[in-house]
Amino acid sequence: MIENMARPTIIFYKLCVQNLTKRIQKILSFVSVDSKIVWDLCCDHGIIGLNAKYTGRRVIFLDQVESITDKLAGTDIPSSDIVLANAANYNFTKNNLKTTYILAGIGGILSVDILKNIIPILNFNDQIVLSPHNSIAYVRDFLSQSKLRVSLEEVIEDNGQFYEMFCLGTGYKYTVNPLPGELWTCNSDTINYIKDQIAYYTVKSAHSDQYAGVLRHFKSLLSA
């Protein structure tokens, strides 16, 4: 009887991922309502992409780990929407449909490598939703020197970890500042993150003067 069972459906996976974390909910809220195609890059188990798919968008799942794409291939996701590849050197192509690229849950250095690969093929209305889990200063420095602009920046605290999030594209208004805070909303997550960064850079500044300016910046955010 088991061998005659159909492959799991998207609905089955929806039941598995209903309890989304605060961070994933925020990432999904950044996705433009008029995006027609969503790339879930370094998709891992595909939780973000699967939830984006319920709104009727085409979602393409890309990961370089074969066991992950094999698992997704066991669902009713079209095989053409599952890509086994390294996003940092994958041959992305332009299209005429508004596209969102989601980069979340990976390191900042890899995020920048992937951004370098995506930026040349972006259309004016495309967007990138970015939330690296480390090396955020490196990411900000790259963004500030790139042609990407930002429409939204937020900080989320989820399960004791802080995440900076960006909604990026070439058609937005604001340049990314290497020092954060200019576009942040004042809420408990933001304030807790600023305090966390003050504590971190206080320790760093005790050993090197190069962090003094960053420390002063975060202190100024808290007193603003």
Phi and psi restraints in degrees (value plus and minus 20) as a CYANA .aco file:
   2 ILE   PHI     -81.7   -41.7
   2 ILE   PSI     -60.2   -20.2
   3 GLU   PHI     -87.0   -47.0
   3 GLU   PSI     -35.0     5.0
   4 ASN   PHI    -114.0   -74.0
   4 ASN   PSI     -20.7    19.3
   5 MET   PHI     -92.8   -52.8
   5 MET   PSI     123.2   163.2
   6 ALA   PHI     -91.2   -51.2
   6 ALA   PSI     140.6   180.6
   7 ARG   PHI     -84.4   -44.4
   7 ARG   PSI     131.9   171.9
   8 PRO   PHI     -77.7   -37.7
   8 PRO   PSI     124.7   164.7
   9 THR   PHI    -115.9   -75.9
   9 THR   PSI     148.4   188.4
  10 ILE   PHI     -80.2   -40.2
  10 ILE   PSI     -55.7   -15.7
  11 ILE   PHI     -79.7   -39.7
  11 ILE   PSI     -59.8   -19.8
  12 PHE   PHI     -79.2   -39.2
  12 PHE   PSI     -64.6   -24.6
  13 TYR   PHI     -89.6   -49.6
  13 TYR   PSI     -49.6    -9.6
  14 LYS   PHI     -81.7   -41.7
  14 LYS   PSI     -59.3   -19.3
  15 LEU   PHI     -84.1   -44.1
  15 LEU   PSI     -49.9    -9.9
  16 CYS   PHI     -98.1   -58.1
  16 CYS   PSI     -40.2    -0.2
  17 VAL   PHI    -142.2  -102.2
  17 VAL   PSI       1.2    41.2
  18 GLN   PHI     -86.4   -46.4
  18 GLN   PSI     -55.3   -15.3
  19 ASN   PHI    -104.7   -64.7
  19 ASN   PSI      55.7    95.7
  20 LEU   PHI     -97.5   -57.5
  20 LEU   PSI     126.1   166.1
  21 THR   PHI     -90.4   -50.4
  21 THR   PSI     142.4   182.4
  22 LYS   PHI     -78.6   -38.6
  22 LYS   PSI     -59.1   -19.1
  23 ARG   PHI     -85.3   -45.3
  23 ARG   PSI     -65.0   -25.0
  24 ILE   PHI     -87.3   -47.3
  24 ILE   PSI     -58.4   -18.4
  25 GLN   PHI     -78.9   -38.9
  25 GLN   PSI     -61.9   -21.9
  26 LYS   PHI     -88.1   -48.1
  26 LYS   PSI     -60.8   -20.8
  27 ILE   PHI     -77.6   -37.6
  27 ILE   PSI     -67.1   -27.1
  28 LEU   PHI     -83.7   -43.7
  28 LEU   PSI     -53.6   -13.6
  29 SER   PHI     -89.2   -49.2
  29 SER   PSI     -41.5    -1.5
  30 PHE   PHI     -96.9   -56.9
  30 PHE   PSI     -40.0     0.0
  31 VAL   PHI     -90.2   -50.2
  31 VAL   PSI     105.5   145.5
  32 SER   PHI     -80.1   -40.1
  32 SER   PSI     118.6   158.6
  33 VAL   PHI     -86.4   -46.4
  33 VAL   PSI     -41.5    -1.5
  34 ASP   PHI    -121.9   -81.9
  34 ASP   PSI      -7.0    33.0
  35 SER   PHI     -89.0   -49.0
  35 SER   PSI     114.3   154.3
  36 LYS   PHI    -117.2   -77.2
  36 LYS   PSI     -50.0   -10.0
  37 ILE   PHI    -147.9  -107.9
  37 ILE   PSI     115.2   155.2
  38 VAL   PHI    -143.5  -103.5
  38 VAL   PSI     107.0   147.0
  39 TRP   PHI    -118.6   -78.6
  39 TRP   PSI      99.8   139.8
  40 ASP   PHI    -116.0   -76.0
  40 ASP   PSI      75.4   115.4
  41 LEU   PHI    -108.1   -68.1
  41 LEU   PSI     119.9   159.9
  42 CYS   PHI      30.8    70.8
  42 CYS   PSI      34.4    74.4
  43 CYS   PHI     -90.6   -50.6
  43 CYS   PSI     -34.3     5.7
  44 ASP   PHI      33.7    73.7
  44 ASP   PSI    -141.8  -101.8
  45 HIS   PHI    -102.1   -62.1
  45 HIS   PSI     -21.8    18.2
  46 GLY   PHI      61.7   101.7
  46 GLY   PSI      -4.0    36.0
  47 ILE   PHI     -81.3   -41.3
  47 ILE   PSI     -64.1   -24.1
  48 ILE   PHI     -84.6   -44.6
  48 ILE   PSI     -69.0   -29.0
  49 GLY   PHI     -84.2   -44.2
  49 GLY   PSI     -59.5   -19.5
  50 LEU   PHI     -82.3   -42.3
  50 LEU   PSI     -59.7   -19.7
  51 ASN   PHI     -93.3   -53.3
  51 ASN   PSI     -53.5   -13.5
  52 ALA   PHI     -85.6   -45.6
  52 ALA   PSI     -48.8    -8.8
  53 LYS   PHI     -90.1   -50.1
  53 LYS   PSI     -45.4    -5.4
  54 TYR   PHI     -88.0   -48.0
  54 TYR   PSI     -34.8     5.2
  55 THR   PHI    -107.1   -67.1
  55 THR   PSI     -17.2    22.8
  56 GLY   PHI      75.4   115.4
  56 GLY   PSI     -20.1    19.9
  57 ARG   PHI     -96.4   -56.4
  57 ARG   PSI     136.4   176.4
  58 ARG   PHI    -100.3   -60.3
  58 ARG   PSI     107.8   147.8
  59 VAL   PHI    -138.2   -98.2
  59 VAL   PSI     110.4   150.4
  60 ILE   PHI    -130.3   -90.3
  60 ILE   PSI     105.1   145.1
  61 PHE   PHI    -120.3   -80.3
  61 PHE   PSI     102.3   142.3
  62 LEU   PHI    -145.6  -105.6
  62 LEU   PSI     109.9   149.9
  63 ASP   PHI    -174.2  -134.2
  63 ASP   PSI     131.2   171.2
  64 GLN   PHI    -113.5   -73.5
  64 GLN   PSI     -19.9    20.1
  65 VAL   PHI    -115.7   -75.7
  65 VAL   PSI      96.4   136.4
  66 GLU   PHI     -84.2   -44.2
  66 GLU   PSI     -55.3   -15.3
  67 SER   PHI     -83.8   -43.8
  67 SER   PSI     -49.9    -9.9
  68 ILE   PHI     -91.7   -51.7
  68 ILE   PSI     -68.4   -28.4
  69 THR   PHI     -88.0   -48.0
  69 THR   PSI     -51.3   -11.3
  70 ASP   PHI     -83.2   -43.2
  70 ASP   PSI     -59.9   -19.9
  71 LYS   PHI     -85.6   -45.6
  71 LYS   PSI     -62.9   -22.9
  72 LEU   PHI     -85.8   -45.8
  72 LEU   PSI     -53.6   -13.6
  73 ALA   PHI     -87.0   -47.0
  73 ALA   PSI     -37.5     2.5
  74 GLY   PHI    -102.0   -62.0
  74 GLY   PSI     -17.1    22.9
  75 THR   PHI    -123.5   -83.5
  75 THR   PSI    -192.1  -152.1
  76 ASP   PHI    -113.0   -73.0
  76 ASP   PSI      -1.7    38.3
  77 ILE   PHI     -86.3   -46.3
  77 ILE   PSI     110.9   150.9
  78 PRO   PHI     -76.5   -36.5
  78 PRO   PSI     119.4   159.4
  79 SER   PHI     -79.9   -39.9
  79 SER   PSI     -48.1    -8.1
  80 SER   PHI     -90.3   -50.3
  80 SER   PSI     -33.8     6.2
  81 ASP   PHI    -122.7   -82.7
  81 ASP   PSI      -8.5    31.5
  82 ILE   PHI    -141.9  -101.9
  82 ILE   PSI      98.8   138.8
  83 VAL   PHI    -142.8  -102.8
  83 VAL   PSI     102.8   142.8
  84 LEU   PHI    -113.8   -73.8
  84 LEU   PSI      84.8   124.8
  85 ALA   PHI    -188.3  -148.3
  85 ALA   PSI     144.5   184.5
  86 ASN   PHI    -111.3   -71.3
  86 ASN   PSI      96.4   136.4
  87 ALA   PHI     -83.3   -43.3
  87 ALA   PSI     -40.3    -0.3
  88 ALA   PHI     -94.2   -54.2
  88 ALA   PSI     -39.4     0.6
  89 ASN   PHI    -153.8  -113.8
  89 ASN   PSI      -5.5    34.5
  90 TYR   PHI     -89.3   -49.3
  90 TYR   PSI     126.0   166.0
  91 ASN   PHI    -106.1   -66.1
  91 ASN   PSI      59.6    99.6
  92 PHE   PHI     -88.9   -48.9
  92 PHE   PSI     126.2   166.2
  93 THR   PHI    -144.8  -104.8
  93 THR   PSI     131.5   171.5
  94 LYS   PHI     -88.9   -48.9
  94 LYS   PSI     131.0   171.0
  95 ASN   PHI    -164.7  -124.7
  95 ASN   PSI     150.4   190.4
  96 ASN   PHI    -113.1   -73.1
  96 ASN   PSI     -16.5    23.5
  97 LEU   PHI    -120.5   -80.5
  97 LEU   PSI     120.2   160.2
  98 LYS   PHI     -80.8   -40.8
  98 LYS   PSI     108.3   148.3
  99 THR   PHI    -145.7  -105.7
  99 THR   PSI     120.7   160.7
 100 THR   PHI    -135.9   -95.9
 100 THR   PSI     111.7   151.7
 101 TYR   PHI    -129.3   -89.3
 101 TYR   PSI     101.4   141.4
 102 ILE   PHI    -124.2   -84.2
 102 ILE   PSI     103.4   143.4
 103 LEU   PHI    -144.5  -104.5
 103 LEU   PSI      83.5   123.5
 104 ALA   PHI    -166.6  -126.6
 104 ALA   PSI     127.5   167.5
 105 GLY   PHI      59.3    99.3
 105 GLY   PSI      -5.1    34.9
 106 ILE   PHI    -144.6  -104.6
 106 ILE   PSI     147.8   187.8
 107 GLY   PHI     -89.6   -49.6
 107 GLY   PSI     140.3   180.3
 108 GLY   PHI     -87.4   -47.4
 108 GLY   PSI     -56.2   -16.2
 109 ILE   PHI     -86.1   -46.1
 109 ILE   PSI     -65.4   -25.4
 110 LEU   PHI     -84.7   -44.7
 110 LEU   PSI     -58.7   -18.7
 111 SER   PHI     -77.1   -37.1
 111 SER   PSI     -64.6   -24.6
 112 VAL   PHI     -85.2   -45.2
 112 VAL   PSI     -61.1   -21.1
 113 ASP   PHI     -79.2   -39.2
 113 ASP   PSI     -60.5   -20.5
 114 ILE   PHI     -91.4   -51.4
 114 ILE   PSI     -60.8   -20.8
 115 LEU   PHI     -78.7   -38.7
 115 LEU   PSI     -61.5   -21.5
 116 LYS   PHI     -79.6   -39.6
 116 LYS   PSI     -51.1   -11.1
 117 ASN   PHI    -100.4   -60.4
 117 ASN   PSI     -48.9    -8.9
 118 ILE   PHI    -106.3   -66.3
 118 ILE   PSI     -59.6   -19.6
 119 ILE   PHI     -70.7   -30.7
 119 ILE   PSI     -63.4   -23.4
 120 PRO   PHI     -83.0   -43.0
 120 PRO   PSI     -41.1    -1.1
 121 ILE   PHI    -126.5   -86.5
 121 ILE   PSI     -13.8    26.2
 122 LEU   PHI     -89.7   -49.7
 122 LEU   PSI     116.5   156.5
 123 ASN   PHI    -105.7   -65.7
 123 ASN   PSI     144.8   184.8
 124 PHE   PHI     -78.6   -38.6
 124 PHE   PSI     -55.0   -15.0
 125 ASN   PHI    -114.8   -74.8
 125 ASN   PSI     -22.4    17.6
 126 ASP   PHI     -89.9   -49.9
 126 ASP   PSI     140.6   180.6
 127 GLN   PHI    -157.8  -117.8
 127 GLN   PSI     136.1   176.1
 128 ILE   PHI    -143.2  -103.2
 128 ILE   PSI     106.4   146.4
 129 VAL   PHI    -122.4   -82.4
 129 VAL   PSI      96.8   136.8
 130 LEU   PHI    -142.9  -102.9
 130 LEU   PSI     112.0   152.0
 131 SER   PHI    -170.3  -130.3
 131 SER   PSI      60.5   100.5
 132 PRO   PHI     -93.5   -53.5
 132 PRO   PSI     134.3   174.3
 133 HIS   PHI    -121.6   -81.6
 133 HIS   PSI     -18.1    21.9
 134 ASN   PHI    -180.5  -140.5
 134 ASN   PSI     158.9   198.9
 135 SER   PHI      32.3    72.3
 135 SER   PSI      21.1    61.1
 136 ILE   PHI     -87.7   -47.7
 136 ILE   PSI     -52.8   -12.8
 137 ALA   PHI     -85.2   -45.2
 137 ALA   PSI     -58.7   -18.7
 138 TYR   PHI     -83.2   -43.2
 138 TYR   PSI     -62.5   -22.5
 139 VAL   PHI     -84.4   -44.4
 139 VAL   PSI     -66.2   -26.2
 140 ARG   PHI     -81.9   -41.9
 140 ARG   PSI     -60.5   -20.5
 141 ASP   PHI     -82.2   -42.2
 141 ASP   PSI     -62.6   -22.6
 142 PHE   PHI     -83.4   -43.4
 142 PHE   PSI     -67.9   -27.9
 143 LEU   PHI     -80.8   -40.8
 143 LEU   PSI     -58.4   -18.4
 144 SER   PHI     -85.2   -45.2
 144 SER   PSI     -43.9    -3.9
 145 GLN   PHI    -122.3   -82.3
 145 GLN   PSI     -21.8    18.2
 146 SER   PHI    -112.8   -72.8
 146 SER   PSI     157.2   197.2
 147 LYS   PHI    -107.0   -67.0
 147 LYS   PSI     -18.5    21.5
 148 LEU   PHI     -91.7   -51.7
 148 LEU   PSI     124.6   164.6
 149 ARG   PHI    -142.3  -102.3
 149 ARG   PSI     145.1   185.1
 150 VAL   PHI    -142.9  -102.9
 150 VAL   PSI     120.6   160.6
 151 SER   PHI    -126.7   -86.7
 151 SER   PSI     -48.1    -8.1
 152 LEU   PHI    -160.9  -120.9
 152 LEU   PSI     120.7   160.7
 153 GLU   PHI    -156.0  -116.0
 153 GLU   PSI     115.0   155.0
 154 GLU   PHI    -164.2  -124.2
 154 GLU   PSI     140.7   180.7
 155 VAL   PHI    -136.9   -96.9
 155 VAL   PSI     114.1   154.1
 156 ILE   PHI    -144.2  -104.2
 156 ILE   PSI     113.8   153.8
 157 GLU   PHI    -123.0   -83.0
 157 GLU   PSI     102.1   142.1
 158 ASP   PHI    -159.1  -119.1
 158 ASP   PSI      99.2   139.2
 159 ASN   PHI      33.7    73.7
 159 ASN   PSI      21.6    61.6
 160 GLY   PHI      60.5   100.5
 160 GLY   PSI     -17.6    22.4
 161 GLN   PHI    -134.7   -94.7
 161 GLN   PSI     127.6   167.6
 162 PHE   PHI    -124.4   -84.4
 162 PHE   PSI     122.0   162.0
 163 TYR   PHI    -154.9  -114.9
 163 TYR   PSI     108.2   148.2
 164 GLU   PHI    -108.6   -68.6
 164 GLU   PSI     119.9   159.9
 165 MET   PHI    -147.9  -107.9
 165 MET   PSI     123.6   163.6
 166 PHE   PHI    -152.7  -112.7
 166 PHE   PSI     122.2   162.2
 167 CYS   PHI    -131.7   -91.7
 167 CYS   PSI      92.1   132.1
 168 LEU   PHI    -139.1   -99.1
 168 LEU   PSI     138.0   178.0
 169 GLY   PHI    -198.5  -158.5
 169 GLY   PSI     155.7   195.7
 170 THR   PHI    -109.2   -69.2
 170 THR   PSI     -29.8    10.2
 171 GLY   PHI    -124.3   -84.3
 171 GLY   PSI     -12.4    27.6
 172 TYR   PHI    -109.3   -69.3
 172 TYR   PSI     153.6   193.6
 173 LYS   PHI    -108.6   -68.6
 173 LYS   PSI     -61.6   -21.6
 174 TYR   PHI    -117.0   -77.0
 174 TYR   PSI     121.4   161.4
 175 THR   PHI    -101.7   -61.7
 175 THR   PSI     121.3   161.3
 176 VAL   PHI     -92.2   -52.2
 176 VAL   PSI     108.5   148.5
 177 ASN   PHI    -107.7   -67.7
 177 ASN   PSI     113.0   153.0
 178 PRO   PHI     -76.9   -36.9
 178 PRO   PSI     -51.7   -11.7
 179 LEU   PHI    -120.2   -80.2
 179 LEU   PSI     106.1   146.1
 180 PRO   PHI    -100.1   -60.1
 180 PRO   PSI     152.7   192.7
 181 GLY   PHI      95.2   135.2
 181 GLY   PSI     -41.1    -1.1
 182 GLU   PHI     -79.1   -39.1
 182 GLU   PSI     -57.3   -17.3
 183 LEU   PHI    -129.1   -89.1
 183 LEU   PSI     -16.2    23.8
 184 TRP   PHI     -91.2   -51.2
 184 TRP   PSI     125.4   165.4
 185 THR   PHI    -102.3   -62.3
 185 THR   PSI     119.0   159.0
 186 CYS   PHI    -100.5   -60.5
 186 CYS   PSI      84.4   124.4
 187 ASN   PHI    -166.2  -126.2
 187 ASN   PSI    -199.3  -159.3
 188 SER   PHI     -84.1   -44.1
 188 SER   PSI     -57.0   -17.0
 189 ASP   PHI     -82.9   -42.9
 189 ASP   PSI     -64.7   -24.7
 190 THR   PHI     -84.2   -44.2
 190 THR   PSI     -66.1   -26.1
 191 ILE   PHI     -83.1   -43.1
 191 ILE   PSI     -63.0   -23.0
 192 ASN   PHI     -83.3   -43.3
 192 ASN   PSI     -56.8   -16.8
 193 TYR   PHI     -87.6   -47.6
 193 TYR   PSI     -62.8   -22.8
 194 ILE   PHI     -80.6   -40.6
 194 ILE   PSI     -64.0   -24.0
 195 LYS   PHI     -82.3   -42.3
 195 LYS   PSI     -60.2   -20.2
 196 ASP   PHI     -81.9   -41.9
 196 ASP   PSI     -62.2   -22.2
 197 GLN   PHI     -90.2   -50.2
 197 GLN   PSI     -54.8   -14.8
 198 ILE   PHI     -82.1   -42.1
 198 ILE   PSI     -64.2   -24.2
 199 ALA   PHI     -82.8   -42.8
 199 ALA   PSI     -62.1   -22.1
 200 TYR   PHI     -84.6   -44.6
 200 TYR   PSI     -68.6   -28.6
 201 TYR   PHI     -97.9   -57.9
 201 TYR   PSI     -38.1     1.9
 202 THR   PHI     -84.5   -44.5
 202 THR   PSI     -63.5   -23.5
 203 VAL   PHI     -85.5   -45.5
 203 VAL   PSI     -65.1   -25.1
 204 LYS   PHI     -83.3   -43.3
 204 LYS   PSI     -59.1   -19.1
 205 SER   PHI     -88.6   -48.6
 205 SER   PSI     -43.1    -3.1
 206 ALA   PHI     -87.2   -47.2
 206 ALA   PSI     -39.4     0.6
 207 HIS   PHI    -131.6   -91.6
 207 HIS   PSI     -34.1     5.9
 208 SER   PHI    -176.7  -136.7
 208 SER   PSI     114.8   154.8
 209 ASP   PHI     -91.7   -51.7
 209 ASP   PSI     -34.0     6.0
 210 GLN   PHI     -87.1   -47.1
 210 GLN   PSI     -36.1     3.9
 211 TYR   PHI    -117.3   -77.3
 211 TYR   PSI     -21.6    18.4
 212 ALA   PHI     -81.8   -41.8
 212 ALA   PSI     -60.2   -20.2
 213 GLY   PHI     -85.8   -45.8
 213 GLY   PSI     -60.2   -20.2
 214 VAL   PHI     -85.4   -45.4
 214 VAL   PSI     -61.9   -21.9
 215 LEU   PHI     -81.0   -41.0
 215 LEU   PSI     -64.0   -24.0
 216 ARG   PHI     -82.2   -42.2
 216 ARG   PSI     -58.3   -18.3
 217 HIS   PHI     -82.3   -42.3
 217 HIS   PSI     -67.6   -27.6
 218 PHE   PHI     -86.8   -46.8
 218 PHE   PSI     -56.0   -16.0
 219 LYS   PHI     -84.0   -44.0
 219 LYS   PSI     -56.8   -16.8
 220 SER   PHI     -87.2   -47.2
 220 SER   PSI     -53.1   -13.1
 221 LEU   PHI     -85.3   -45.3
 221 LEU   PSI     -58.5   -18.5
 222 LEU   PHI     -91.1   -51.1
 222 LEU   PSI     -49.5    -9.5
 223 SER   PHI    -111.7   -71.7
 223 SER   PSI     -26.2    13.8
